[in-house]
Amino acid sequence: MNTRHEPHESDTAVAVDELPGVIRRSRVREGTPFPLGATWDGLGVNFALFSAHATKVELCLFDASGTQEVERIELPEYTDEVWHGYLPDARPGQLYGYRVYGPYEPEAGHRFNPHKLLLDPYAKQLVGEFTWDEALFGYTLGHPDGDLSFDERDSAPFMPRCRVIDPAFTWGRARGIQVPWDRTVIYETHVRGYTMRHPAVPEALRGTFSGLMVNEVVDYIHSLGVSSVELLPIHAFVDDQHLLERGLRNYWGYNTLSFFAPHSRYLSGENINEFKQMVACYHAANLEVILDVVYNHTAEGNELGPTLSHKGIDNASYYRLLPDTPRYYIDDTGTGNTLNLSHPRVLQMVTDSLRYWATEMRVDGFRFDLATILGREPHGFDEGGGFLDSCRQDPVLSQVKLIAEPWDCGPGGYQVGGFPPGWAEWNDRFRDTSRAFWRSDEGQLAELASRLMGSADLFDRRGRRPFASVNFVTAHDGFTLHDLVAYDVKHNEANGEDNRDGHDHNLSWNHGEEGPTEDPDIRSLRLRQIRNFLATLLLSQGTPMLLAGDELLRTQRGNNNAYCQDNEISWLDWNLEGDAHDLIETVRQLIELRLRFPILRRGRFLSGEYNEEMGLKEVTWLAADGSEMDVARWEDPEARSLGLLLDGRARPSGIRRIGDDRSLLILFNANPDPIAFRLPDVPRGIGWVCQLDTSRSPAPDKTLRAFGEDYAMVGRSLTLFELEQAP
C-alpha cells in the first residue's frame, strides 16, 4: 500500500483567501536561523523552526483572543535545516502556531500533516486550553489502515496557542545562590499540592507560583532548615485522555508538551514573570529552586498518539524509531516514545531549554526523570554520550546541580552509580535498605553500613564525592512516610485501574493493623519508626532528600501511585494534630544536627583506615557489647543492631594534623525488644552526651554518660551521642 501523501496548497484546512479579516500586508523579511523559536528584538520578531525533512513551513498568526486565525505566512528562508522569517510588525503577545508540509509516509518515519496546528518546540508560553478531539490525530481514528491513513480535519480549534513574550524582567538586587553540596538538604514538593489547602494562601492563589510566595509558606519551608526546594514538573504538560474520561488528571505532570513554557495552570495570571518572582522570593530566603524535568519523552505518544508538535515538525529527527521499521517508536520510557538525543538538533533543544531555565529563569538545578534515556546512544547507555558530555563542558550547566534518576525501562536501564563526574543520582538502594532494616528484615547490616557511608561501593570512582548519592526513603512516587508504616500493601483503587498500577515491592509494614488505627501502642510505634527513617536519612553521608508533607504525617490513604489524583489524596493537609507538630520539630532538630556536625556531611568518602601517627580512625563499627564488628557478626542474618563511631579528629593516613570536628556515636536497634548498648571508650574523651533518641523525641536526656556504661535502647530506635572531649 502506498501511504505517501505530499500536501499541496489546497490541502490546508482553510485556504488563506477564505480567511475573514486576513492581514495580507504583513511585511516579511528573511530573518535568521538563530536563535530558534520566536524572538522579540525590540523592533520585530524573528521566527525560526528546525525541520530537516519538511518541504514548506507556514506561520499561523491569531488574533488576541486566539480564536481567529488572521494570517498564514510562509517562512521565506531555509538555512542549515532551519526555516526562518522576520516580521517587523509583530510584537510581544502575538499568538501563533505552525503548519508544516512534507511527506506523510509513516513507514519511512515521516508524519507531516499541515491540517494539524503545531506548537513551536521553543515557545516560551502557551495560552488557551488543550482539548482532546479526533482532529488532533494525523491519521483517521477508526480507519481500517490505522495510522497509515491521513486525516484532513483542522486541529486548531482544540490546540493552545504559542505566545511571543518580552523576556524583560527586573531582578533588582536578587542574586542566584549556590548552596554547597555538603550543606544541601532537598525538599521535594508539588506547586499545586503544596498550597491547595494552606489556610494562609488566598484561594485565588492556591496551587500557583504566587501561592508558593505567600510569606507563611516561605517562612515555614525556611524554618525547617532545608536548602533546596525541588518542584515536580512545571513545564507545560497534557492531561491524558484516558484520565479525563475517568474524571482524573495528570497531577504529577510527567507528560511534557513544551520544554520552555511553564504550565499555565500554575500561573495565577497570564504573565510568566510570576515564575521569576517566585524564584527571586526563594533566593531572598536563601532557598534554591530545583526543577524536576522530563526530557526523555513527550505527550505525543507512539504511532497511535496525537500530532501536537515534534511529531508533525520532523518525526524522524525528534524521536528514536525502530531502525528496520521506522513506522514504530523505540519505547525505553514506557510512555510510547523516546526523544532522540543522538540527533544534534534535539540535543540542542534540550540543552537550550536547560540554559533558558538556568539563566533567564535563574533556577539552581535540575532533577532528570528517567535520566538513563539522556545518556543513551544507539549502542546503549554511555556515560560519555552526547548529552552528558554537553552538560559537563557547558559553562552554565556544569555550574548548576544536576541530579539523575538513573534508570529507565530499556535494556541495561538501571545505571545507579554509572553517571559521570559532576552528577548526583537518586539512590534507590538507600531507600530499600533503610526500609528493610527498620522492618527488621534479616541480613541487612552490611548493606546498611554501605548506605550510611554514602554508598562508596556505587559512587567512589573518578573523583566523585559522597554528595553524588541522593539519599531518600520516600519520594512522590510511592508511599508517603506515614503510609510506609501504616500499610502492608498499596490501595490504589481510586486510580480506576483495579489496584493493578503502582509498585508491589514497597518494603512497608503496617505494624499490626492496616491503615488508620486508634491503638495507642501501634500509633506510638509507627511514630517512632518515622523518626527512625528521618534520622537514618539525615545522619547519613550523601545528599538527603525529604518528601514534603512527611513531616506533617501526610497520608495518601495507602495510594502509592497518586499521579492522577489532583485532589485531597495528594494535597497537603495543613490542619495539624499534636504528633505532626512534634514531628516538625524532629525534622528541624535533625537538620540542625546535620549542619552542626561536619562529620555527618564530609566532602570525601570516609573509611575505617587506622592512622597510626594519630592513633585514630574515622569510622569504627561496633556491636552491642561495645566491641568492633567482626565477619561473623556482619554475616549473622539475625543481627539487627549496629553502632557507628565517627571520629571527627581523625584524618586519612598522610595527614598529620588532628581534626577539630566533633566525634559522634550513632546506635541503631531494629530489634523489636530493648537492648543494652555499651558506650565505647574513645581516646582523649571523657564521656558521651545524648543529642537524639527517637524513643524520647524531641528532647533527649543530656546527662553525661561514662565510657563502658550500658545505654538502654528501646526496641526499634536510634540514638545519637556526641563525644565530650577532654580539655
CORFEN-V777415 format. One record per residue. N is the residue number from 0. RES is the residue in three letters. SS is DSSP state (A for helix, B for strand, O for the rest). PHI is phi as a letter, one per 30 degrees, with the letter a starting at -180 (none if undefined). OMEGA is omega in whole degrees, -180 to 180 (none if undefined). Layout:
N_RES_SS_PHI_OMEGA, N_RES_SS_PHI_OMEGA
This chain:
0_MET_O_none_178, 1_ASN_O_d_-177, 2_THR_O_c_-179, 3_ARG_O_d_179, 4_HIS_B_b_179, 5_GLU_B_c_-179, 6_PRO_O_d_175, 7_HIS_O_b_-179, 8_GLU_A_e_-176, 9_SER_A_d_-178, 10_ASP_A_d_-178, 11_THR_O_d_-175, 12_ALA_O_e_178, 13_VAL_O_b_180, 14_ALA_O_d_-178, 15_VAL_A_e_-177, 16_ASP_A_d_-178, 17_GLU_A_c_-177, 18_LEU_O_d_179, 19_PRO_O_d_176, 20_GLY_O_i_-175, 21_VAL_O_d_177, 22_ILE_O_c_-175, 23_ARG_O_c_-174, 24_ARG_O_c_180, 25_SER_O_e_176, 26_ARG_O_d_-180, 27_VAL_O_b_177, 28_ARG_B_c_-174, 29_GLU_O_d_-177, 30_GLY_O_i_-177, 31_THR_O_b_180, 32_PRO_O_d_-179, 33_PHE_O_b_-1, 34_PRO_O_d_176, 35_LEU_O_d_-179, 36_GLY_B_j_178, 37_ALA_B_c_-172, 38_THR_B_b_176, 39_TRP_B_d_-178, 40_ASP_O_c_-178, 41_GLY_O_j_179, 42_LEU_O_b_-179, 43_GLY_O_a_-176, 44_VAL_B_b_174, 45_ASN_B_c_178, 46_PHE_B_c_-180, 47_ALA_B_b_-176, 48_LEU_B_b_177, 49_PHE_B_d_167, 50_SER_O_a_-176, 51_ALA_O_d_-171, 52_HIS_O_c_179, 53_ALA_O_d_175, 54_THR_O_c_178, 55_LYS_B_a_177, 56_VAL_B_b_176, 57_GLU_B_c_173, 58_LEU_B_c_-180, 59_CYS_B_c_179, 60_LEU_B_c_-178, 61_PHE_B_b_176, 62_ASP_O_d_-173, 63_ALA_O_d_179, 64_SER_O_d_-178, 65_GLY_O_i_-176, 66_THR_O_c_-174, 67_GLN_O_c_173, 68_GLU_B_d_-174, 69_VAL_B_c_-179, 70_GLU_B_a_170, 71_ARG_B_b_-176, 72_ILE_B_b_176, 73_GLU_B_d_178, 74_LEU_O_d_-167, 75_PRO_O_d_-173, 76_GLU_B_b_180, 77_TYR_B_b_-176, 78_THR_B_b_177, 79_ASP_O_h_178, 80_GLU_O_i_176, 81_VAL_B_c_176, 82_TRP_B_c_-174, 83_HIS_B_a_177, 84_GLY_B_a_-177, 85_TYR_B_b_179, 86_LEU_B_c_-179, 87_PRO_O_d_-179, 88_ASP_O_c_-179, 89_ALA_O_d_-176, 90_ARG_O_b_172, 91_PRO_O_e_-175, 92_GLY_O_j_179, 93_GLN_O_d_178, 94_LEU_B_c_-175, 95_TYR_B_a_172, 96_GLY_B_a_-178, 97_TYR_B_b_165, 98_ARG_B_b_-172, 99_VAL_B_c_-178, 100_TYR_B_c_178, 101_GLY_O_l_-177, 102_PRO_B_d_168, 103_TYR_B_c_-174, 104_GLU_B_b_-176, 105_PRO_A_e_-178, 106_GLU_A_d_175, 107_ALA_A_c_178, 108_GLY_O_j_-177, 109_HIS_B_c_-177, 110_ARG_B_b_178, 111_PHE_O_d_178, 112_ASN_O_a_-175, 113_PRO_O_d_174, 114_HIS_O_d_-178, 115_LYS_O_c_175, 116_LEU_O_d_-173, 117_LEU_B_c_177, 118_LEU_O_d_174, 119_ASP_O_d_179, 120_PRO_O_e_-179, 121_TYR_O_c_-179, 122_ALA_O_d_-178, 123_LYS_O_d_177, 124_GLN_O_a_174, 125_LEU_B_c_177, 126_VAL_B_b_-178, 127_GLY_O_j_-176, 128_GLU_O_c_170, 129_PHE_O_c_-178, 130_THR_O_b_-180, 131_TRP_O_d_178, 132_ASP_O_a_-180, 133_GLU_A_d_-179, 134_ALA_A_d_180, 135_LEU_A_d_-176, 136_PHE_O_c_-179, 137_GLY_O_d_177, 138_TYR_O_c_-178, 139_THR_O_c_179, 140_LEU_O_e_179, 141_GLY_O_i_180, 142_HIS_O_d_-180, 143_PRO_O_e_-180, 144_ASP_O_d_177, 145_GLY_A_h_-176, 146_ASP_A_d_174, 147_LEU_A_d_177, 148_SER_O_d_-175, 149_PHE_O_b_-175, 150_ASP_O_c_-175, 151_GLU_O_c_178, 152_ARG_O_d_-179, 153_ASP_O_d_-179, 154_SER_O_c_-174, 155_ALA_A_e_-178, 156_PRO_A_d_-173, 157_PHE_A_c_-176, 158_MET_O_c_168, 159_PRO_O_d_178, 160_ARG_B_c_170, 161_CYS_B_d_179, 162_ARG_B_b_173, 163_VAL_O_d_-179, 164_ILE_O_c_167, 165_ASP_O_c_-174, 166_PRO_O_d_-175, 167_ALA_O_d_177, 168_PHE_O_a_180, 169_THR_O_c_180, 170_TRP_O_d_180, 171_GLY_O_i_-179, 172_ARG_O_d_-178, 173_ALA_O_d_179, 174_ARG_O_b_174, 175_GLY_O_d_178, 176_ILE_O_b_177, 177_GLN_O_b_178, 178_VAL_O_d_178, 179_PRO_O_e_-178, 180_TRP_A_e_-176, 181_ASP_A_d_177, 182_ARG_A_c_-176, 183_THR_O_d_170, 184_VAL_B_b_-173, 185_ILE_B_c_-179, 186_TYR_B_b_-175, 187_GLU_B_d_-179, 188_THR_B_b_-174, 189_HIS_O_b_-177, 190_VAL_A_e_-175, 191_ARG_A_d_-173, 192_GLY_A_d_-174, 193_TYR_A_d_-174, 194_THR_A_c_-176, 195_MET_O_d_-179, 196_ARG_O_b_-177, 197_HIS_O_d_-174, 198_PRO_O_d_-178, 199_ALA_O_d_-177, 200_VAL_O_c_177, 201_PRO_O_e_-174, 202_GLU_A_e_-178, 203_ALA_A_d_-178, 204_LEU_A_c_-177, 205_ARG_O_d_178, 206_GLY_O_i_-177, 207_THR_O_b_175, 208_PHE_A_d_178, 209_SER_A_d_177, 210_GLY_A_d_178, 211_LEU_A_d_-179, 212_MET_O_c_-179, 213_VAL_O_e_-172, 214_ASN_A_e_-177, 215_GLU_A_d_179, 216_VAL_A_d_-179, 217_VAL_A_d_-179, 218_ASP_A_d_-180, 219_TYR_A_d_-179, 220_ILE_A_d_180, 221_HIS_A_d_-177, 222_SER_A_d_179, 223_LEU_A_d_-178, 224_GLY_O_j_178, 225_VAL_O_d_-177, 226_SER_O_c_-167, 227_SER_B_b_177, 228_VAL_B_c_180, 229_GLU_B_c_-176, 230_LEU_B_c_171, 231_LEU_O_e_-167, 232_PRO_O_e_176, 233_ILE_O_c_172, 234_HIS_B_d_179, 235_ALA_O_e_-178, 236_PHE_B_b_-175, 237_VAL_O_c_170, 238_ASP_O_d_-178, 239_ASP_O_e_-177, 240_GLN_A_d_-177, 241_HIS_A_d_177, 242_LEU_A_d_179, 243_LEU_A_d_179, 244_GLU_A_d_178, 245_ARG_O_c_-179, 246_GLY_O_i_-179, 247_LEU_O_c_179, 248_ARG_O_b_173, 249_ASN_O_d_-174, 250_TYR_O_d_-177, 251_TRP_O_d_177, 252_GLY_O_j_180, 253_TYR_O_d_-178, 254_ASN_O_a_-166, 255_THR_B_d_175, 256_LEU_O_c_-179, 257_SER_O_b_-176, 258_PHE_O_c_-179, 259_PHE_O_c_-173, 260_ALA_O_c_174, 261_PRO_B_d_180, 262_HIS_O_d_-173, 263_SER_A_d_-179, 264_ARG_A_d_-179, 265_TYR_A_c_176, 266_LEU_O_c_177, 267_SER_O_d_176, 268_GLY_O_b_-178, 269_GLU_O_b_-177, 270_ASN_O_c_-178, 271_ILE_O_d_175, 272_ASN_A_d_175, 273_GLU_A_e_177, 274_PHE_A_d_179, 275_LYS_A_d_178, 276_GLN_A_d_179, 277_MET_A_d_179, 278_VAL_A_d_179, 279_ALA_A_d_179, 280_CYS_A_d_-179, 281_TYR_A_d_176, 282_HIS_A_d_178, 283_ALA_A_d_177, 284_ALA_O_c_180, 285_ASN_O_i_178, 286_LEU_O_c_174, 287_GLU_B_d_173, 288_VAL_B_c_179, 289_ILE_B_c_-180, 290_LEU_B_c_170, 291_ASP_B_d_-173, 292_VAL_B_b_-172, 293_VAL_O_b_180, 294_TYR_O_c_-177, 295_ASN_O_c_180, 296_HIS_O_a_176, 297_THR_O_b_-177, 298_ALA_O_d_-175, 299_GLU_O_d_174, 300_GLY_O_i_-177, 301_ASN_O_d_-177, 302_GLU_O_d_180, 303_LEU_O_c_-179, 304_GLY_O_d_-177, 305_PRO_O_d_176, 306_THR_O_c_-172, 307_LEU_O_c_-176, 308_SER_O_a_-173, 309_HIS_A_e_-177, 310_LYS_A_d_-179, 311_GLY_A_d_180, 312_ILE_A_d_178, 313_ASP_A_a_-176, 314_ASN_A_e_-175, 315_ALA_A_d_179, 316_SER_A_c_-172, 317_TYR_A_d_-173, 318_TYR_B_c_172, 319_ARG_O_d_-180, 320_LEU_B_c_177, 321_LEU_O_d_-173, 322_PRO_O_e_-176, 323_ASP_O_d_-180, 324_THR_O_b_-174, 325_PRO_O_d_171, 326_ARG_O_d_-174, 327_TYR_O_c_-174, 328_TYR_B_c_168, 329_ILE_O_d_-175, 330_ASP_O_c_176, 331_ASP_O_d_-176, 332_THR_O_c_-175, 333_GLY_O_i_-178, 334_THR_O_c_177, 335_GLY_O_j_180, 336_ASN_O_b_178, 337_THR_O_b_177, 338_LEU_B_d_-176, 339_ASN_O_c_-179, 340_LEU_O_d_172, 341_SER_O_d_178, 342_HIS_O_d_-175, 343_PRO_A_e_-179, 344_ARG_A_d_177, 345_VAL_A_d_174, 346_LEU_A_e_178, 347_GLN_A_d_-179, 348_MET_A_e_-178, 349_VAL_A_d_-179, 350_THR_A_d_174, 351_ASP_A_d_179, 352_SER_A_d_-180, 353_LEU_A_d_179, 354_ARG_A_d_178, 355_TYR_A_d_-179, 356_TRP_A_d_-179, 357_ALA_A_d_-176, 358_THR_A_c_-178, 359_GLU_O_d_-177, 360_MET_O_c_173, 361_ARG_O_i_173, 362_VAL_O_d_-169, 363_ASP_O_c_-180, 364_GLY_B_l_-176, 365_PHE_B_b_169, 366_ARG_B_c_-171, 367_PHE_B_c_178, 368_ASP_O_d_179, 369_LEU_O_h_-170, 370_ALA_A_d_177, 371_THR_A_e_177, 372_ILE_A_e_-174, 373_LEU_A_d_177, 374_GLY_A_c_-179, 375_ARG_B_d_169, 376_GLU_B_c_-179, 377_PRO_O_e_-179, 378_HIS_O_c_179, 379_GLY_B_k_-179, 380_PHE_B_d_-178, 381_ASP_O_b_-179, 382_GLU_O_d_172, 383_GLY_O_c_180, 384_GLY_O_d_-173, 385_GLY_A_e_-178, 386_PHE_A_d_-178, 387_LEU_A_d_176, 388_ASP_A_d_180, 389_SER_A_d_180, 390_CYS_A_d_-175, 391_ARG_A_d_-176, 392_GLN_A_c_-176, 393_ASP_O_d_-177, 394_PRO_O_d_177, 395_VAL_O_c_-172, 396_LEU_A_d_180, 397_SER_A_d_-177, 398_GLN_A_c_177, 399_VAL_O_c_179, 400_LYS_B_d_179, 401_LEU_B_c_-175, 402_ILE_B_b_-178, 403_ALA_B_c_160, 404_GLU_O_d_-162, 405_PRO_O_d_175, 406_TRP_O_a_171, 407_ASP_O_b_-175, 408_CYS_O_c_-176, 409_GLY_O_d_179, 410_PRO_O_d_-178, 411_GLY_O_i_-172, 412_GLY_O_d_-178, 413_TYR_O_d_-172, 414_GLN_O_b_178, 415_VAL_O_d_-176, 416_GLY_O_i_-174, 417_GLY_O_c_-179, 418_PHE_O_d_-174, 419_PRO_O_d_176, 420_PRO_O_e_-178, 421_GLY_O_j_-179, 422_TRP_O_c_165, 423_ALA_B_c_-175, 424_GLU_B_b_170, 425_TRP_B_d_-178, 426_ASN_B_c_-180, 427_ASP_A_d_175, 428_ARG_A_d_176, 429_PHE_A_d_180, 430_ARG_A_e_-174, 431_ASP_A_d_-179, 432_THR_A_d_178, 433_SER_A_e_-179, 434_ARG_A_d_-178, 435_ALA_A_d_-179, 436_PHE_A_d_-176, 437_TRP_A_d_171, 438_ARG_O_d_-180, 439_SER_O_i_173, 440_ASP_O_d_-178, 441_GLU_O_d_168, 442_GLY_O_i_-176, 443_GLN_O_c_-169, 444_LEU_A_d_-177, 445_ALA_A_d_178, 446_GLU_A_d_179, 447_LEU_A_d_-179, 448_ALA_A_e_179, 449_SER_A_d_-178, 450_ARG_A_d_180, 451_LEU_A_d_-176, 452_MET_B_c_176, 453_GLY_O_i_177, 454_SER_O_h_179, 455_ALA_A_e_179, 456_ASP_A_d_-180, 457_LEU_A_c_-168, 458_PHE_A_c_-175, 459_ASP_O_d_178, 460_ARG_O_a_176, 461_ARG_O_h_177, 462_GLY_O_i_177, 463_ARG_O_d_-174, 464_ARG_O_c_-179, 465_PRO_A_e_-179, 466_PHE_A_d_179, 467_ALA_A_d_178, 468_SER_B_d_174, 469_VAL_B_d_-176, 470_ASN_B_d_176, 471_PHE_O_a_173, 472_VAL_O_c_177, 473_THR_O_b_175, 474_ALA_O_b_-179, 475_HIS_O_e_-178, 476_ASP_O_c_-179, 477_GLY_O_k_178, 478_PHE_O_d_164, 479_THR_O_d_-179, 480_LEU_A_d_175, 481_HIS_A_e_-176, 482_ASP_A_d_178, 483_LEU_A_d_-179, 484_VAL_O_c_-177, 485_ALA_O_c_-176, 486_TYR_O_b_173, 487_ASP_O_d_-176, 488_VAL_O_b_179, 489_LYS_O_d_178, 490_HIS_O_b_-173, 491_ASN_O_c_-176, 492_GLU_A_e_-178, 493_ALA_A_d_180, 494_ASN_A_d_177, 495_GLY_O_i_-180, 496_GLU_O_b_177, 497_ASP_O_h_176, 498_ASN_O_i_179, 499_ARG_O_d_-177, 500_ASP_O_d_179, 501_GLY_O_i_-178, 502_HIS_O_d_173, 503_ASP_O_c_-179, 504_HIS_O_c_-174, 505_ASN_O_c_-177, 506_LEU_O_h_-180, 507_SER_O_c_-180, 508_TRP_O_a_-177, 509_ASN_O_d_177, 510_HIS_O_i_171, 511_GLY_O_k_-180, 512_GLU_O_a_-176, 513_GLU_O_d_176, 514_GLY_O_i_-178, 515_PRO_O_e_180, 516_THR_O_b_174, 517_GLU_O_c_-180, 518_ASP_O_d_-176, 519_PRO_A_d_-180, 520_ASP_A_d_178, 521_ILE_A_d_180, 522_ARG_A_d_180, 523_SER_A_d_-180, 524_LEU_A_d_178, 525_ARG_A_e_-179, 526_LEU_A_d_178, 527_ARG_A_d_178, 528_GLN_A_d_176, 529_ILE_A_d_177, 530_ARG_A_d_178, 531_ASN_A_e_180, 532_PHE_A_d_-179, 533_LEU_A_d_180, 534_ALA_A_d_178, 535_THR_A_e_-179, 536_LEU_A_d_-171, 537_LEU_A_d_177, 538_LEU_O_c_-180, 539_SER_O_c_172, 540_GLN_B_d_-178, 541_GLY_O_j_-179, 542_THR_B_c_-179, 543_PRO_B_d_174, 544_MET_B_b_177, 545_LEU_B_c_172, 546_LEU_B_c_-179, 547_ALA_O_e_-180, 548_GLY_O_j_177, 549_ASP_A_d_179, 550_GLU_A_d_178, 551_LEU_A_c_-175, 552_LEU_O_h_-179, 553_ARG_O_d_177, 554_THR_O_c_170, 555_GLN_O_c_177, 556_ARG_O_h_177, 557_GLY_O_i_178, 558_ASN_O_d_-179, 559_ASN_O_c_179, 560_ASN_O_a_-171, 561_ALA_A_d_-177, 562_TYR_A_d_-175, 563_CYS_A_c_-174, 564_GLN_O_c_176, 565_ASP_O_d_-174, 566_ASN_O_a_-174, 567_GLU_O_d_173, 568_ILE_O_d_-176, 569_SER_O_c_-175, 570_TRP_O_d_178, 571_LEU_O_d_177, 572_ASP_O_c_-176, 573_TRP_O_c_173, 574_ASN_O_d_-167, 575_LEU_O_d_173, 576_GLU_O_c_-176, 577_GLY_A_e_-179, 578_ASP_A_d_180, 579_ALA_A_d_178, 580_HIS_A_d_179, 581_ASP_A_d_-178, 582_LEU_A_d_175, 583_ILE_A_e_179, 584_GLU_A_d_177, 585_THR_A_d_178, 586_VAL_A_d_179, 587_ARG_A_e_-179, 588_GLN_A_d_-178, 589_LEU_A_d_179, 590_ILE_A_d_177, 591_GLU_A_d_178, 592_LEU_A_d_-180, 593_ARG_A_d_-179, 594_LEU_A_d_-179, 595_ARG_A_d_-174, 596_PHE_O_c_-179, 597_PRO_A_e_-179, 598_ILE_A_d_179, 599_LEU_A_d_-175, 600_ARG_A_b_-179, 601_ARG_O_d_180, 602_GLY_O_d_175, 603_ARG_O_b_-178, 604_PHE_O_d_177, 605_LEU_O_d_179, 606_SER_O_b_177, 607_GLY_O_c_-178, 608_GLU_O_d_-179, 609_TYR_B_c_177, 610_ASN_B_c_-174, 611_GLU_O_d_-178, 612_GLU_O_d_-179, 613_MET_O_c_-177, 614_GLY_O_i_-176, 615_LEU_B_b_167, 616_LYS_B_b_-172, 617_GLU_O_d_-172, 618_VAL_B_b_174, 619_THR_B_b_179, 620_TRP_B_c_-172, 621_LEU_B_b_169, 622_ALA_O_d_-175, 623_ALA_O_d_180, 624_ASP_O_d_177, 625_GLY_O_j_179, 626_SER_O_d_180, 627_GLU_B_d_177, 628_MET_O_d_174, 629_ASP_O_c_-175, 630_VAL_A_e_-178, 631_ALA_A_d_-179, 632_ARG_A_d_177, 633_TRP_A_d_-174, 634_GLU_A_c_180, 635_ASP_O_d_-177, 636_PRO_O_d_-178, 637_GLU_O_c_-178, 638_ALA_O_d_-176, 639_ARG_O_b_176, 640_SER_B_b_-174, 641_LEU_B_a_174, 642_GLY_B_c_180, 643_LEU_B_b_178, 644_LEU_B_c_179, 645_LEU_B_c_-177, 646_ASP_O_c_-178, 647_GLY_O_d_180, 648_ARG_O_d_-176, 649_ALA_O_d_175, 650_ARG_O_b_177, 651_PRO_O_e_177, 652_SER_O_e_-178, 653_GLY_O_j_175, 654_ILE_O_c_-171, 655_ARG_O_d_-177, 656_ARG_O_d_176, 657_ILE_O_d_-178, 658_GLY_O_d_-180, 659_ASP_O_c_175, 660_ASP_O_d_177, 661_ARG_O_d_178, 662_SER_O_c_-174, 663_LEU_B_b_175, 664_LEU_B_b_179, 665_ILE_B_c_-179, 666_LEU_B_c_-179, 667_PHE_B_c_176, 668_ASN_B_b_177, 669_ALA_O_c_173, 670_ASN_O_d_177, 671_PRO_O_d_-176, 672_ASP_O_c_177, 673_PRO_O_d_173, 674_ILE_B_b_173, 675_ALA_B_c_-179, 676_PHE_B_c_-177, 677_ARG_B_d_-179, 678_LEU_O_d_-172, 679_PRO_O_d_174, 680_ASP_O_d_-178, 681_VAL_O_b_179, 682_PRO_O_e_176, 683_ARG_O_i_175, 684_GLY_B_b_-180, 685_ILE_B_b_178, 686_GLY_B_l_-175, 687_TRP_B_b_177, 688_VAL_B_c_-178, 689_CYS_B_d_177, 690_GLN_B_c_-178, 691_LEU_B_a_172, 692_ASP_B_b_-174, 693_THR_O_d_176, 694_SER_O_d_-178, 695_ARG_O_b_-177, 696_SER_O_d_0, 697_PRO_O_c_-174, 698_ALA_O_c_178, 699_PRO_O_d_175, 700_ASP_O_d_-174, 701_LYS_O_c_174, 702_THR_O_d_177, 703_LEU_B_d_-178, 704_ARG_B_c_-173, 705_ALA_O_d_172, 706_PHE_O_d_179, 707_GLY_O_i_179, 708_GLU_O_d_176, 709_ASP_B_d_179, 710_TYR_B_c_-178, 711_ALA_B_d_179, 712_MET_B_c_175, 713_VAL_O_d_175, 714_GLY_O_e_-178, 715_ARG_O_h_179, 716_SER_B_a_180, 717_LEU_B_b_-179, 718_THR_B_b_177, 719_LEU_B_c_176, 720_PHE_B_c_172, 721_GLU_B_c_179, 722_LEU_B_d_171, 723_GLU_B_d_-173, 724_GLN_B_d_176, 725_ALA_O_d_179, 726_PRO_O_e_none
